Amino acid sequence: MGGWTKEGQPRATHIFEAAAWFRAIKPVCRCGHSATFNPYGIWWRFQCKMWDDDLGKAREKFWCVRCGARTGKRVRPVRIELVDPGPDDIALPMPDEREWKRALSRFRA
């Protein structure tokens, strides 16, 4: 799954890894607009929809609201950053605790 940075820190390559390492998901549009998502809620959304949570492929599931309002089309972000979670993160429905612990157990095995 994930890789490592030059500093020896884990680098998430999937949304689940970002959630396991408590890193929020931040899609960034070419217009500069961005939004930050709570890592657990966005992971659970991908799980429920059975979408691939690879960060490269996950980019196709996000779109810029501002560019969409202006152009009438879904404009995909140019990149996804992993950032520290904050109080203003978009909070989606969370998995129940048992589901999260089960997934974490599989990840650590």
N, C-alpha and C positions, 0 to 999 in steps of 0.2 A: 504494500500500500504506500505509505508516505515515504518521504526522503528526509534528508538532513541538510541544514544550512551550513555554511562555512564555519559558523560559530558553534556548531554542534547541537543546535536546537532542532527539534522535529519540525518538518515542513509538511503540512497537510496537502494531500492531493485529492482528497474526497471530502465532502461535506461532513460525513460522520467523523472523520479524523479531526476536523476543525472543532466539532462539538465536543469530542472526547478531550481535546486539549484546550477547551473553553476559548475559542477564537470566533468572533462574530464574522459574518459573511457580508462583504460590502461590494456590490456591483457598482462599477463606475462607467458612466456614459461618456462618449466623446464630447458631449456638450459641457462636461464637468459635473453634472448632477450625479449624486450618489445617494444611496440609502443603506442603512445597516440593519441586518436581520439577526435576531436572537438565534444562536447556533442550534439550540435544541428544537425550536419550533420549525425552522427551515429544514432541518434533517427529517423531522417527522412528516412534514408535507411531502418531501421527496419519497419517503418510505410508503406513505399511504397511496400516493399516485403511481408507485412503482417506476419512478424515474431514476435514471442512472445518476448517482451523486458524485461522479467524477467532476472535479471543478472545471475542467475544460468543456465538458459536455453540458454541465449545469448552466453555463453562461447562456445557452439557448432558451432557458426557461425564464429568464429575467428580461425586462424591457423598461425603458425610460418613460415615466409618466409624462414628463414635460415635453419631450420630443414627440411622444405619441399624441399629445393634445395639439401640438403645433402642426404635425405632418399628417396625422390620421393613420400612421403606420406604427407598428411595433419596432422600435429601434433597440437593438441588442447592445449590451454593455461591451466596451472594448477590453475590459479586464475585470477580474474579481480579486479583491484584496481581502486578507484576513487581518482583522484588527481586534483590539481589546473591546469587549462588550461594554456598552454604556446604558444609561437610564433611558435614552431616547430610541433605542433599537426597536424595530418593528417586531412585535411579539405575535407570533402565530400560535395556534393551539399546540400544546405540548403533549408528548407521549406520557402515558401513565408511568409511574416510577418503576413498576415491574418490567415493562417493555424496555425502558431505557437501561436498566441494570442487566437485563438479558443480553441486549446488544453490546453493552460494554464488556460483559463477560466473554462473549464470542470474539470481540476485538482483541482482548488481552491474551487470549489463548494461543 
